């Protein structure tokens, strides 16, 4: 499937979800050598819902502070800029999800949870195997299935046909999509991430999260998203519409280098973190 | 490993490792014999699990799982059988299946013991 065709489709779709301005501003700050806490705090304060969530998270049991932290600047120091930026992204995906007319075959709430679940597992995998930027892996995990939203919102009939095919045959969604649309949600998601100007690595992690074949430039980060997605489906954390657990690509398993004996720890810890995130974000 | 949930520990048990909260702060050192006061303070300080000497939590779990009714085990196996592809000759997928099954069984055990506790309290 030539990527030009997907870009053409993406461009013909008219109104696409956009990355929130606050996300862009925070990303911009990350490129500066020493962004000031005051500037960050100023940007976050523009969105009261985000500011409130940042405070709620630092005051949650997971951080274990005895005294309540009421000062946004203090909270920013504790959480860090990348973490906050991911929070902004997670809550924006939720907003996008809420705006979609939910088709009966596709539960948007479960979809959002699946995104959080995959992101959490991928980050814990990245941390356990000492990858250099677990936060970036988390970001890609949040966005890995964003293509499904585009299909659900812009290709209604085809999307319903895909969901019906998955229900009937039990095949992987991407296989049904390729059969019906000629391309899959990973490619659409990658094209959208590219259009958003996200880093090449993030685009690759989204585009290749199924790893139905092994690309030449397979990275540990791509493996983390792929394995995180599989584990998320196996654990039943939310649902992206798949009926069966996909198989893990053997090359991905080898390149990530996780010990089999560490799997249980990764899965247990991620499940706990997932429950925490979902309850803190209060979107239930 | 003898890791127990704080709700399952009793006075007189001995800590195998330091008890810590989620933040990694040590609440009580290894070798301490637990008192009522300790157990209360674990709960206050957000300690959720502790490592206890001489306890085999895998063994405890296994015993609890053996006590589960075959109906419960069968329904878990059926559900997972539909969710998982064939995991034979695939060590990674086989391990994932085993862990997920263990987590489901553990949850079923907790639900059963929770229900028993509630009944005991009521009576």
Boltz contact constraints between the chains, C-beta under 6 A:
constraints:
  - contact:
      token1: [A, 61]
      token2: [B, 46]
      max_distance: 6.0
  - contact:
      token1: [A, 62]
      token2: [B, 22]
      max_distance: 6.0
  - contact:
      token1: [A, 64]
      token2: [B, 21]
      max_distance: 6.0
  - contact:
      token1: [A, 64]
      token2: [B, 22]
      max_distance: 6.0
  - contact:
      token1: [A, 64]
      token2: [B, 23]
      max_distance: 6.0
  - contact:
      token1: [A, 64]
      token2: [B, 46]
      max_distance: 6.0
  - contact:
      token1: [A, 234]
      token2: [B, 96]
      max_distance: 6.0
  - contact:
      token1: [A, 234]
      token2: [B, 100]
      max_distance: 6.0
  - contact:
      token1: [A, 244]
      token2: [B, 85]
      max_distance: 6.0
  - contact:
      token1: [A, 245]
      token2: [B, 83]
      max_distance: 6.0
  - contact:
      token1: [A, 245]
      token2: [B, 84]
      max_distance: 6.0
  - contact:
      token1: [A, 248]
      token2: [B, 92]
      max_distance: 6.0
  - contact:
      token1: [A, 253]
      token2: [B, 92]
      max_distance: 6.0
  - contact:
      token1: [A, 260]
      token2: [B, 95]
      max_distance: 6.0
  - contact:
      token1: [A, 263]
      token2: [B, 95]
      max_distance: 6.0
  - contact:
      token1: [A, 264]
      token2: [B, 99]
      max_distance: 6.0
  - contact:
      token1: [A, 267]
      token2: [B, 99]
      max_distance: 6.0
